[in-house]
C-alpha cells in the first residue's frame, strides 16, 4: 500500500527548533526530511559561509521536494522557495523567546565547532556575526529573514498554518502537530 502525499513546511527563527521538529515528524509520519540549509548553503571549509547559486539551489529542491511526495522541509525558503507554496498541506510556524533561541544557538555552535568558536578561535568572528544576525529576527524588517518577513510569506499560503509559540518540549510540539495533521486527514505511519 502506498502512502498518500503529505508536504509540510516548518519555519521560524534560527534556533527555534525547525530542524529538530522536522526530523521528529519525519519519523512519526514516514516522511522524507529535507532541510533548507542543505539547499541554500554550498559545501565549504567553513560551513554555512558560501551560498549556492540560485539555479543550483532550485534544481536540488525540485529533485527532492516532489509536489506529489511525502516530505517535511524545515527552515526558511524566503525569497527562493515560493514555487513550493501551492503543494503544501500544512505550514508550521515555531516561535521561541529570543534569549532561549540565542542560548540554543550558542550551545549548538559550540558543540559543532568546539574551540574554533572560542574567544581566540578562527571562527569566532563568524560565530558572533551569526548570533547577532539571529538575534535580530524579532525586530528585523522585510529585507531580511525576520518574523515580519516570514509572517508576510505565510499570509500568501493557501494551506493551513499551525503556530507553536513558547518554550514547549519536542514531545508537546509533536503531539500538537500530530493532532492537527489528524484533523486534516493524515495519520501517523509507523
TAQUI-V126443 format. One record per pair of residues at least 4 apart in sequence whose C-alpha atoms are under 6 Angstrom apart, sorted by the first residue. I is the first residue (numbers start at 1). J is the second residue. D is the distance in whole Angstrom. If there is no record, write none. Layout:
# TAQUI-V126443
[[I;J;D] [I;J;D]]
This chain:
# TAQUI-V126443
[[5;68;6] [5;69;5] [5;70;5] [6;70;5] [7;70;6] [7;71;5] [7;72;6] [7;88;5] [7;89;5] [8;72;5] [8;88;6] [8;89;6] [8;90;5] [8;91;6] [9;72;6] [9;73;5] [9;74;6] [9;91;5] [10;18;6] [10;74;5] [10;91;6] [10;92;5] [10;93;6] [11;75;5] [11;76;6] [11;93;5] [12;93;6] [12;94;5] [12;95;6] [15;101;5] [15;104;6] [15;105;5] [16;96;6] [16;101;6] [18;22;6] [18;74;5] [18;75;6] [19;74;5] [22;74;6] [25;29;6] [26;30;5] [26;31;4] [26;32;6] [26;33;6] [28;188;6] [29;188;5] [29;189;5] [30;189;6] [31;70;5] [31;71;5] [32;71;4] [33;71;6] [33;72;5] [34;73;5] [35;73;5] [35;74;5] [36;40;6] [36;75;5] [37;41;6] [39;57;5] [40;51;6] [40;52;6] [40;57;6] [41;48;6] [41;50;6] [41;51;4] [41;52;5] [42;50;6] [42;51;5] [42;52;5] [52;57;6] [58;62;6] [61;65;6] [67;87;6] [77;81;5] [89;159;6] [90;159;6] [90;160;5] [90;161;6] [91;161;5] [92;161;6] [92;162;5] [92;163;6] [93;163;5] [94;164;5] [94;165;6] [95;165;5] [96;165;6] [96;166;5] [105;109;6] [109;113;6] [110;114;5] [115;121;6] [116;121;4] [116;122;5] [116;123;5] [117;121;5] [117;123;5] [117;124;4] [136;140;6] [137;146;4] [137;147;6] [138;147;5] [140;146;5] [142;149;5] [147;151;6] [174;178;6] [178;182;6] [181;186;5] [182;186;5] [182;187;5]]
